[in-house]
Amino acid sequence: MIVCSCNVLSDHDVRSAVEAKALRSASQVYGCLGCSAQCGRCARTIRRIMDEALGSGRLPATAARGPRHPDSAAADRPSGIADR
């Protein structure tokens, strides 16, 4: 699948570059593949492919803390502030 239309990069191109050289940023991927970012719309997809290829288990900060009980949100608010 083409992930970068400007440079005609496929997901396979990105994955291969990351796995071969353990690249850590999208700009390193572009450089390794002999190009540079143009419009930038592919950056998020390239980052996701990099995370998958590197086996990164990065989660959003809220997900990393684990599930919360629905009533715990009330405990986070200062007293005197009611639900709206």
SEDONU-111044 format. One record per residue (C-alpha): residue in one letter; y, x, z. Coordinates in nm, 4 decimals. Each point is the difference from the previous one (the first is absolute). Layout:
N
+-------+----------+----------+----------+
: vexti :        v :        u :        w :
+-------+----------+----------+----------+
:     A :        Y :        X :        Z :
...
+-------+----------+----------+----------+
//
This chain:
84
+-------+----------+----------+----------+
: vexti :        v :        u :        w :
+-------+----------+----------+----------+
:     M :   0.0000 :   0.0000 :   0.0000 :
:     I :   0.3476 :   0.1304 :  -0.0849 :
:     V :   0.2067 :   0.0313 :   0.3182 :
:     C :   0.3037 :   0.1748 :  -0.1510 :
:     S :   0.1218 :  -0.1361 :  -0.3320 :
:     C :   0.2822 :   0.2545 :  -0.0301 :
:     N :  -0.2374 :   0.2990 :   0.0140 :
:     V :  -0.3171 :  -0.1855 :  -0.1056 :
:     L :  -0.1924 :   0.0998 :   0.3119 :
:     S :  -0.3209 :  -0.1757 :   0.0910 :
:     D :  -0.1467 :  -0.0569 :   0.3436 :
:     H :  -0.2726 :   0.2463 :  -0.1011 :
:     D :   0.2643 :   0.2675 :  -0.0787 :
:     V :   0.1601 :  -0.0473 :   0.3422 :
:     R :  -0.3296 :  -0.0094 :   0.1895 :
:     S :  -0.1314 :   0.3116 :  -0.1778 :
:     A :   0.3175 :   0.1979 :   0.0720 :
:     V :   0.0016 :  -0.1001 :   0.3671 :
:     E :  -0.3682 :   0.0775 :   0.0520 :
:     A :   0.0192 :   0.3347 :  -0.1824 :
:     K :   0.3115 :   0.1320 :   0.1743 :
:     A :   0.0350 :  -0.2123 :   0.3193 :
:     L :   0.3548 :  -0.0969 :  -0.0966 :
:     R :   0.2057 :  -0.1728 :   0.2695 :
:     S :   0.2934 :  -0.1584 :  -0.1843 :
:     A :   0.0644 :  -0.1976 :  -0.3155 :
:     S :   0.2330 :   0.2742 :  -0.1260 :
:     Q :  -0.2839 :   0.2517 :   0.0345 :
:     V :  -0.2223 :  -0.2314 :  -0.2055 :
:     Y :   0.2630 :  -0.0278 :  -0.2745 :
:     G :   0.0484 :   0.3785 :  -0.0036 :
:     C :  -0.3733 :   0.0679 :  -0.0104 :
:     L :  -0.0317 :  -0.2345 :  -0.2964 :
:     G :   0.2927 :   0.1661 :  -0.1805 :
:     C :   0.2533 :  -0.2801 :   0.0294 :
:     S :   0.2598 :  -0.1451 :   0.2348 :
:     A :   0.0895 :  -0.3430 :   0.1348 :
:     Q :   0.2057 :  -0.2081 :  -0.2382 :
:     C :   0.0594 :  -0.3582 :   0.1162 :
:     G :  -0.1966 :   0.0337 :   0.3281 :
:     R :  -0.1781 :  -0.3362 :  -0.0187 :
:     C :  -0.3374 :   0.1755 :   0.0171 :
:     A :   0.0706 :   0.1984 :   0.3183 :
:     R :  -0.1485 :  -0.2587 :   0.2364 :
:     T :  -0.3172 :  -0.0276 :  -0.2089 :
:     I :  -0.0328 :   0.3776 :  -0.0232 :
:     R :   0.0369 :   0.0227 :   0.3794 :
:     R :  -0.2756 :  -0.2608 :   0.0467 :
:     I :  -0.2320 :   0.1888 :  -0.2370 :
:     M :   0.0777 :   0.3241 :   0.1847 :
:     D :  -0.0818 :  -0.1598 :   0.3357 :
:     E :  -0.3291 :  -0.1333 :  -0.1368 :
:     A :  -0.0933 :   0.3332 :  -0.1591 :
:     L :   0.0791 :   0.1946 :   0.3162 :
:     G :  -0.1842 :  -0.2507 :   0.2164 :
:     S :   0.3127 :  -0.0731 :   0.1969 :
:     G :  -0.0385 :  -0.2766 :   0.2507 :
:     R :   0.3747 :  -0.0521 :   0.0311 :
:     L :   0.0860 :  -0.3456 :   0.1259 :
:     P :   0.3330 :  -0.1684 :   0.0536 :
:     A :   0.1342 :   0.0765 :   0.3470 :
:     T :  -0.0652 :  -0.3512 :   0.1274 :
:     A :  -0.3591 :  -0.0003 :  -0.1239 :
:     A :  -0.0660 :   0.3376 :   0.1597 :
:     R :   0.0689 :  -0.1473 :   0.3434 :
:     G :  -0.2783 :  -0.2536 :  -0.0373 :
:     P :  -0.0053 :  -0.3772 :   0.0217 :
:     R :   0.2250 :  -0.1750 :   0.2456 :
:     H :  -0.0555 :  -0.3175 :   0.1907 :
:     P :   0.2339 :  -0.2762 :  -0.1308 :
:     D :   0.1491 :  -0.0474 :   0.3464 :
:     S :   0.0884 :   0.3687 :   0.0321 :
:     A :   0.3060 :  -0.0454 :  -0.2231 :
:     A :   0.1636 :  -0.1958 :   0.2822 :
:     A :  -0.0566 :   0.2925 :   0.2342 :
:     D :   0.1927 :   0.2300 :  -0.2371 :
:     R :   0.3202 :  -0.2079 :   0.0194 :
:     P :   0.2497 :   0.0425 :   0.2806 :
:     S :  -0.0166 :  -0.2801 :   0.2528 :
:     G :   0.2182 :  -0.2997 :  -0.0684 :
:     I :  -0.0576 :   0.0037 :  -0.3782 :
:     A :  -0.2114 :  -0.2943 :  -0.1077 :
:     D :  -0.2025 :  -0.0563 :  -0.3159 :
:     R :   0.1945 :  -0.1660 :  -0.2767 :
+-------+----------+----------+----------+
//
